[in-house]
Amino acid sequence: MDESIVKVSNLSHRYAIQWAIRDIDFEINRKGVYGLLGANGSGKSTIMNIMCGILKQSRGDVFIRGINVSENPIAAKKHIGFLPQQAPLHPDLTVEEYLTHAANMRLMDGKSISNAVEETMERCGVSHFRKRLIRNLSGGYKQRVGIAQAIVHNPEFIVLDEPTNGLDPNQILEVRNLIKAIAQEHTVLLSTHILQEVQAMCDYIWMINEGQQVFSGTVDEFDSYITPNSLIVSFATPPAPDKLEAIHGVEGVEEVSFKTFRVRYSDEGEVTEAIVTKSVENGWHLREIRVEKISMDSVFAELSKNGKK
């Protein structure tokens, strides 16, 4: 059996003449939250639907614990929990009835279903609503029930498509905390187009753009993808901007706030050393000097534009 929890190899799919995804490859070997990042229409849903056995790919393979999803979908799906963007809820069932139905749909042993439903409701914080019709729940609790149906059979691999979409800030925080708690015992693949969600929850990310994989790495690596070219510098006794501009290697100076400047450079080490030296010589009393990190939005835009791995 393959050691990896999930392995996606050369995955491609075409709708009529249009390729939705091309040559997607990645592997997951441990628990945690993994991000599938990309703009709407980039191919994320196609990847997830193939991984979960909903859609048959044009070529390539998906293995869940060494089981080929295309060749043995029932066995593979026992290891998978899936929450699509629109949670498949039954509004006229109670929470308890619906989760029991979901457990039966996952072919769970009948003797274990009652305990599994009870434990899942407790874990997802919906036990007190067990007898309430799903149609009468708030958006945040409906999403909790959607996550509950994805984990009721205790799958090893859980796929969540835009799980915080449409929630208010408090509900988003609650769902984030629930997902991070689940990821302590399971492997979670989180699909989103929202950079803040990746930053808040994910350990590792893959970015998809126009059906192709353009980035694979940690969130820190993603955040550092574009080499920064500016320093944030503050002084107790600040110089005039033209004094900073006169330093060799400085390409521009912008006053961010009183006593704080953004200094663009051609060589970080040279300019940093020169600013420290000039500050001592001229009594500017340097308080802070740090490399300014590029925003994740800028990285996202750059990767989307370049289309590079």
N, C-alpha and C positions, 0 to 999 in steps of 0.2 A: 504493500500500500504506500502511496505517495506520502512523504512526511508533511508536505504543505497542507494547510487547511483549505486554501483556495489556490488554484493555478489557472490562469487564463493565457492561452497560447494562440498567437496569430489570429485573433478573433476579428472577423470581418462580416459585415452584413449589408446587403443591397436591397433597396425597395425599388422594384422595376429597374430603371437604368441608373438610379442615384445611389451611390454608396453612402450609407449612414455612418458607418464606422469602418476603419481600415487598419488591420495589423495591430490590434491592441494586445499587449503582453504585460502581465504583472503576476506577482505571487505574494501570498500572505502566509506567514509561518507562525504567528503568535497572536495572542489576545490583544485587544486594544481597539481604538477608533481610527479607522482609515477613511480618508476623504476622497471622493470622486468629484472633482471640481470642474466646472465649465459653465459657460453661458447657456441660456435656454436654447434648445435646438442643436446643441453641440454633439449629441449622441449618447449622453449619460443614460437616459431611460432605455435606449436600445440595449446597451451593455447590461444593465440590471435585469431587463426582461429575459435576455438570453441566459444570464447566470442563474436565474430562478426557474428556468425551464418553461417560460411562458411563450417564448419566441424561438424558432429554429434558425440558427445562424446560417449564412451562406457558406462560410468556411471557418476553420479553426476549431478549438476545443476549449471546454470549461470542465475542470475537475474539482469536485468537492470531496475532500478526504480521499483522493485517488479515484473517485467514482466519476465516470464521464456522464455529464448531465444529459447529453443527447441520447446516449446508448442505454442508460439505466435511470430514467428520470425519477421514478418512484423512490428508489433507494437513495438517490442524491438529495431529494427534497426532504427526506427525514432529517437531514443535517442543516436545512435552510429555513429561516424565518424571513418573511417579506412584508414590508409595509409600503405599498405604492403611494404616490403623491395624494391620490384620493383614497382615503382609508376605506376598505370594503366592509363598511358597517351595515348592520340590519337595524334600522331605526325603531322597528316595532318589537324588538326583543329587549329583554332586560340585559344588563351587563353580564350577569351570571349565565343566562341562557345563551347569549351570543358566544361567550368564551367556551362554553360546553360544546356548542355547535362547531366552533373552530377546532377544538381538540379532536372531535370525531372526524372532521374533514382531514386531519393530519394522521388518521389511522392509529391513534393512540390506543393502548390497551384500556378497555372499558373500566377495569378496576382501578386504574390510576388516574382517571380523568378528574374525579371530584377533588382529590388532593392537589392535582396540578392546577386546576382552576382557582382553588382557594389560595395557593401559594402565589400564583401570578397576580391575582387581584391585590393581594397584600403588597407584593413587590412594586406594583405600578401605582399604588395609592388610590385604588378605586373600590376597596372592600365596602366602604360605607355607602356606595351607590349600587350595590349588587342587585337590588330589586327595582332600580330605576330604569325606565325605558331609555334607550340610547338617544332617541330623538330629543329628550329633555335634558341632556348634558350640555355643559358649556363646550366651546371649541377646544380648550385645553384638556378637558377630561375625555372628550371624544378621541383626541390624539393619544392620550394615555391608553385608552381601550384599544386603539389601533396598534399600538406597540405591544400591548398585552397579547393580542391574537397572534402576533409574530413570534412570541417567545413561549407560548403556553406549552408547547411540546419540547421545550428545552433544547433548541437547536444549537449547534456549535457556531454557525455562521448566520448573522442577521443583517439584512439589507434594508436600509431606510431611505426612502426617496423624499427629499425636502421635508423632513419631519417637523420643522418649526415654521413652515410656510403658513402665513395667515394668522399667526398667534400674536397676542399682545406681549409687551416686554416681560411681564411677570410670568406668563405662560411659557414663553421661550426659555427663561431661566430654569423653570421647573422641569421642562422636557430635556434640556441640556443635562441637568443633574441626573435625571433618570437614565439617560443614555450612557453617561460616564459610569454610573453605578453598574449597569448591565455589562459594560465593556470590561469590568474587572473579572468576569467569569466567561465572557463570550467574545467572539470576534465580530466587530460591527463595521460594515461598510456604509458610509454616510454620503449620499449624493446631495450636492447643493450648488447653487450659483452665487451664494452669499459668502464673501470672504471672511466676514466676522464669525460665521459658524465654523469654518475650518480652523480659524485661529483659536476659537474658544474650546474646541472639542477634539481635534484630530492630532494624532501622533505622526502620521505620514500621509502624503497626498499624491494623487495622480491627477494631472490636469488634462482635460480633453478639449480640443478646439477643432471645429469642423470635421469631427469624426476621427481625428488623429490624436495620439498621445503626444503632448508637447512638453510635459514635465513629470518627473518622478523623483521624490525626495521628501525630506522632513519639512515641517513648517518653517523652521529656521533657515533651511537651505533655500526654500522658496522665497522667504523674506529677504534673503541676501543675494538673490539671483542677479540683480543689477548692481554693479559695483558703485557704491556711493561716491559722490564727488564733492561733498560739502561738509563743513564742520559747523557746529554750534559753539560759539565762544561768548563768554560773559566776563565782565571786569567790574571791580569795585570802583575804579576810576577810569572810565572808558576813553579810548582815544577817538579822534575824529575818524570817520570811515576812510578818508583818503590816506590816513596813516597805515591802515591795514592793507589798503589796495596797493600801497607802495612796496609791500613785502614781496620778495621774489617768489614766484610760483602761485601767487594769489591771482585768480582770474575774475573775481567779482566779490563785492561785499553788499549785503542787504541788512538793514537794521530791523531785527525781528521785534524787539521791544527795547525799552530804556535799559541801556548797559549790556544788551545781548545782540549778537550779530550772527548772520549766516555767511560763512566764508567759503566760496567755491575755489577749488584748488586743482592743480595739475598733478601734484605729487603729495600725497597725504603726509608722509614722514618728514619731508623737507619743510612743508608749510607749518606743520605742528611744532617742530623744533624752533623754527624762526619766530613764531608767535610767542612761544614761551620765553625765548631769549629777549625779544623786543619788550615784552611785558616787564621783565626784570630790569632791563636797562632804563626804561622810561617811567617806571612806577605806575603801570596800569593796574597792578594787583589782580592778576588772572584768578578768577573764581572757578571757572568750568571750561573744559574743552573736550568735545566728544564728536565722534563721527555721526552724522545724521543718517539714520536708516531710511531707505526708500520705502514708501508705503506699499502695502500688499496690492492695492488697486493699481499702482504703477507697474508692478511686476506682472499682474494679470493682463493688463493692456499690452505690455511688451511681448509676453509670451503668445498672446492671441495674434499679435501682428506678425511675429517672426515665424510661428509655427514650427519651432525647433524642439527637439527632445533635450 
